Amino acid sequence: MNTTISSDNNEQTQIQNNRIGTAGLVLVLMSFILISFEGYIINSLNDKSLFFTLILPVLIGNLWLLGLIFSIIGLRINPKGRAIAGLIISLLPIILFLFTAIIVSPQISTPIHFENELKERKTQAIERIKDVRTAQRAFRAEYQRYAENFDELERFLYTNPTELRCDIEQLRYIPNSDNEFIMETRFTKTSSNRTGPFIEVRAPYKLFLDTIKYRQEIINLIDEEVNVFDRYPGIKFGSMEEANNEVGNWEE
């Protein structure tokens, strides 16, 4: 008989104590309801003081935190249904934040980072290719032709000092890479039937941009430059097709 009474008392105590789990669910739901109507509540207040605009978010945060704590405590008491529901609902903002940070945020930030890197690396490549052009112009003034390769150009620069922004040994390299500029020179007839030297020095985007980190962005950039704007997908000066006074495509 005493055992039966004791068992009944334990069940009643569990049911009574399980109100903690219920309280957790109610507090969490209240915080979500207030979040849903937060903007409306603040805008409907006659007094738009800093007090009202700050106290409501604090209240919502405290309700959510208490709901989370009560739901966790309620998991120790049977029945656990409402405590579990309160815990799941209270964790939704954390799950949403992690989802945004891990999946959504990179998709938004990657194009921005790529644009910044493209601008920076393109600027550096242009500064270096300008030095190549300066050196080749000095070489042409001396020999009435362009240096056929960087080895010949470097030998000329060592004996004929020319004002450059970079070291002579670095002249051939595209900044932010170990790749060299692609350089072509030749003699050919101009439209006026005069034979003269032609030069074209270029650096495709794929040689100085991060093709691993920004693979798709670079594919899109090259496709846009070629098929939409009909431009060379990178930087270059000069032309092997026509005399253009070593004009760079960044100057056109």
ChimeraX attribute file (.defattr): number of C-alpha atoms within 10 A of each C-alpha:
attribute: neighborCount
match mode: 1-to-1
recipient: residues
	/A:1	6
	/A:2	7
	/A:3	8
	/A:4	9
	/A:5	9
	/A:6	11
	/A:7	12
	/A:8	12
	/A:9	12
	/A:10	12
	/A:11	12
	/A:12	12
	/A:13	12
	/A:14	15
	/A:15	14
	/A:16	11
	/A:17	15
	/A:18	24
	/A:19	18
	/A:20	22
	/A:21	31
	/A:22	22
	/A:23	20
	/A:24	30
	/A:25	28
	/A:26	20
	/A:27	24
	/A:28	30
	/A:29	18
	/A:30	16
	/A:31	22
	/A:32	19
	/A:33	12
	/A:34	18
	/A:35	16
	/A:36	11
	/A:37	11
	/A:38	17
	/A:39	11
	/A:40	11
	/A:41	14
	/A:42	16
	/A:43	12
	/A:44	10
	/A:45	11
	/A:46	7
	/A:47	11
	/A:48	11
	/A:49	10
	/A:50	8
	/A:51	9
	/A:52	13
	/A:53	17
	/A:54	11
	/A:55	11
	/A:56	16
	/A:57	15
	/A:58	11
	/A:59	13
	/A:60	19
	/A:61	16
	/A:62	15
	/A:63	21
	/A:64	26
	/A:65	17
	/A:66	18
	/A:67	29
	/A:68	25
	/A:69	18
	/A:70	25
	/A:71	33
	/A:72	19
	/A:73	17
	/A:74	27
	/A:75	19
	/A:76	14
	/A:77	19
	/A:78	15
	/A:79	15
	/A:80	18
	/A:81	17
	/A:82	22
	/A:83	31
	/A:84	19
	/A:85	17
	/A:86	29
	/A:87	24
	/A:88	16
	/A:89	19
	/A:90	25
	/A:91	15
	/A:92	11
	/A:93	13
	/A:94	11
	/A:95	12
	/A:96	11
	/A:97	14
	/A:98	13
	/A:99	12
	/A:100	13
	/A:101	12
	/A:102	11
	/A:103	11
	/A:104	12
	/A:105	13
	/A:106	13
	/A:107	12
	/A:108	10
	/A:109	10
	/A:110	14
	/A:111	13
	/A:112	12
	/A:113	13
	/A:114	17
	/A:115	12
	/A:116	12
	/A:117	15
	/A:118	17
	/A:119	12
	/A:120	11
	/A:121	18
	/A:122	22
	/A:123	14
	/A:124	16
	/A:125	24
	/A:126	21
	/A:127	16
	/A:128	22
	/A:129	24
	/A:130	19
	/A:131	21
	/A:132	23
	/A:133	20
	/A:134	16
	/A:135	25
	/A:136	22
	/A:137	18
	/A:138	21
	/A:139	20
	/A:140	14
	/A:141	11
	/A:142	12
	/A:143	10
	/A:144	12
	/A:145	19
	/A:146	23
	/A:147	24
	/A:148	14
	/A:149	13
	/A:150	20
	/A:151	11
	/A:152	12
	/A:153	20
	/A:154	18
	/A:155	12
	/A:156	18
	/A:157	17
	/A:158	10
	/A:159	8
	/A:160	13
	/A:161	11
	/A:162	15
	/A:163	10
	/A:164	16
	/A:165	11
	/A:166	12
	/A:167	9
	/A:168	19
	/A:169	10
	/A:170	12
	/A:171	22
	/A:172	23
	/A:173	19
	/A:174	25
	/A:175	23
	/A:176	14
	/A:177	11
	/A:178	11
	/A:179	13
	/A:180	17
	/A:181	23
	/A:182	16
	/A:183	19
	/A:184	17
	/A:185	18
	/A:186	14
	/A:187	13
	/A:188	16
	/A:189	13
	/A:190	14
	/A:191	9
	/A:192	6
	/A:193	8
	/A:194	9
	/A:195	11
	/A:196	13
	/A:197	17
	/A:198	23
	/A:199	25
	/A:200	19
	/A:201	20
	/A:202	23
	/A:203	24
	/A:204	16
	/A:205	21
	/A:206	14
	/A:207	17
	/A:208	22
	/A:209	21
	/A:210	17
	/A:211	14
	/A:212	8
	/A:213	11
	/A:214	15
	/A:215	13
	/A:216	11
	/A:217	16
	/A:218	20
	/A:219	13
	/A:220	10
	/A:221	14
	/A:222	19
	/A:223	15
	/A:224	14
	/A:225	14
	/A:226	12
	/A:227	9
	/A:228	9
	/A:229	10
	/A:230	10
	/A:231	14
	/A:232	15
	/A:233	19
	/A:234	21
	/A:235	20
	/A:236	25
	/A:237	23
	/A:238	22
	/A:239	19
	/A:240	16
	/A:241	11
	/A:242	13
	/A:243	17
	/A:244	13
	/A:245	12
	/A:246	19
	/A:247	15
	/A:248	20
	/A:249	15
	/A:250	12
	/A:251	6
	/A:252	5
